[in-house]
Amino acid sequence: MHTKFPTHCALAALLALLCACGGGSSIGSDEFLPTRPDGSSTGGFDALMAVSAEAPGGHCPAGGSRIDAGLDLDRDGSLSSNEVGSTQYVCNGLAGSAGGAGLNALARLRDEPAGAHCAAGGKAIDVGQDRNADGVLNADEADSTGYLCNASAGTDGANGSPGAGGANGANGLNTLLASLDEPPGAHCPYGGRRIDTGVDLDSDGALGATEVDATSYLCNGAPGASFGWITLTDATQPVLAQAHTGYLATSDAGQIVVRLPAQPSVGDVVRVSGIGTGGWRIEQNDGQAVYTAPLGGVAGRHWTLRNAPAQRVQDVASSANGRILATAHYDASVYRSTDGGITWSQIRASRGLPDFDGCAMVSSADGRKLAVASSIGVFTWTEGDPDWTLSLPGGAKAIGASADARTLVILDFNGDLHLSFDGGSGWASPVSFGAMGPASIACSSDCRAIVVAASGSPIWQSPDYGQTWQATGPTRWWTDVASSADGQRLVATAHMGGGIYGSFDGGAQWSLLRSQPQAFAAAMSADGRKLMALGRDRHDVSIDGAATWTSLTFDFQGYPQLAWSADGSRAIVGSEQGTYTSIASTTPGPAGSISGQQFDAITLQYVGNGMFNVLSHEGSLKTE
């Protein structure tokens, strides 16, 4: 289970400064030491530091302080721009996420003796959290240390001609830093630390008020909402959950019921943990559901008819994450959605794509490339292209593609198989299978393993990019075939008294997994553990590699086509009635629920539009 911790923007900014901006490096080296005309070194110079305000921008999104450091080469007691050898930034914290009261951030400046960090000694700057709240940064509280080093004497050079003696220079002054408590106010709404820097003009070793040259602030983050736990013992009445509250189901007599908040705000969190043997159940309100992909859920429990073009759909395609979708229609149009099917736009072609009868479509894993096999040829399109590209003239009935869509596999109307390894720009000599009925092609992620399933034929399989082929499996009226990413697990559907067939050895042997009349489409997750087979009014789903199945009823009408995300959590179906999408979730509304037993637990967060997401969970939970 996740535990929510306080956010300390101020400390995070300072730690980022020391880690990302060079806080662990030393300032000062031999290259800063000028030499006399005779080549001998003049000796080291004092290290100075200057702090100035940093406006919000690339270095500090919320503003902060810029700390310049270097050697006082001209011994004038101030750090000039040409003397700056290192620049770091102390950034103001952004508003922290909800959490408990945080710890104050402290900084401490101390002398650093000559040694591994500073060859000639210098200053060490420690930063960390005041974990014991005593207002002092102790040695064991320092989380990061930066160093401001004095210059080391350089190697003597060859003697030169004696020069005229110069006047003795004035003694240099030290730079000091003071860290003080800053109460809540205009500079820090929730308090923090004030950092004063300046030159020790009176050489007394303390930074007086008149010696302060610059001031910056290291502010605490906003305190988060508190999160409490409530013990539930009564299993006879459901409890309406409150935001940012956890519930301990302690009953041994019955199941504790917790109902989600009726009007949650985005970000609200609810937790339930099973203590008693009676277990627990989370119920939903109208319009609410829980996204169950983190629980291993798959799409297909319920479907949404999208506001997509109403034309009959010939084929569908999906990106690996299931959020970029495409539909090909009988009227030679192709539509695309980049938000999971909520909105759609047409991929227009200046010359159009006439006669799409019998077309098939594939997408790259990132959803940026499409390829369509139609009765007049194979067309390709990449996001940003103004038009489709005719890649292979001539009628084609089936198409498969690698994850990057660089490898394309085409079966044409004559039964010849064509392969391209450059996205359709060039094609290898075709392999002839002879006359074949309607067909489907599936590939491993790299298309090393290829499977072709055609009506009235056995299944053909190649393990070597199409160089050799072997007929495997029974002869059936095959309608679709799908593959895992490695090509070792396959599922195929057969029409007219067929069913759902599977192979778990790369296609060498096939077996009937489940009877399903009028099976039209198949899908498989990348790991081969989740499967779906689509019929006209029923679809079967397995989440354990075909060991068990669940039958769901939905009338898609006609000859539906199916595409799935790589994890099976999102699906798209195209049919004569239109376009449907589904995501892995509980049944929307009061009929949906999640339940667990003793020692099972779950944390849910509201993400908007009636949907809750699973942040963490323990045990084998049941979803409905």
Buried (B, 14 or more C-beta within 10 A) or exposed (E): EEEBEBBBBBBBBBBBBBEEBBBEEBBBBEEBBEBBEEEBBEEBBBBBBBBEEBEEEEBBEBBBBBBBBBBBBEEBBEBBEEBBBBBBBBBBBBEBBBBEEBBBBBBBBEEBEEEEBBBBBBBBBBBBBBBEEEEEBBEEBBBBBBBBBBBBBBEEEEEEEEEEEEEEEEEBBBBBBBBEEBEEEEBBEBBBBBBBBBBBEEEEEEBBEEBBBBBBBBBBBBBBBEBEEEEBBEBEEBBEBEBBBBBBBBBEEBBBBBBBBEEBEEBBBBBBBBBBBBBBBBBBBEEBBBBBBBBBBBBBBBBBEBEBBEBBBBBBBBBBBBBBBBBBBBEBBBBBBBEBBBEBEEBEBEEEBEEBEBBBBBBBBBBBBBBBBBBBBBBBBEBEEEEBBBBBEBBBBBBBBBBBBBBBBBBBEBBBBBBBBEBBEEBEEBBEBEEBEBBBBBBBBBBBBBBBBBBEBBBBBBBEBBEEBEEBBEEBBBBBBBBBBBBBBBBBBBBEEBBBBBBBEBBEEBEEBBEBEBBBBBBBBBBBBBBBBBBBEBBBBBBEBBEEBEEBEBEBEBBBBBBBBBBBBBBBBBBBBBBBBBBBBBBBBEEBBBBBBBEBBBBBBBBEEBBBBBBBBBBEBBBE
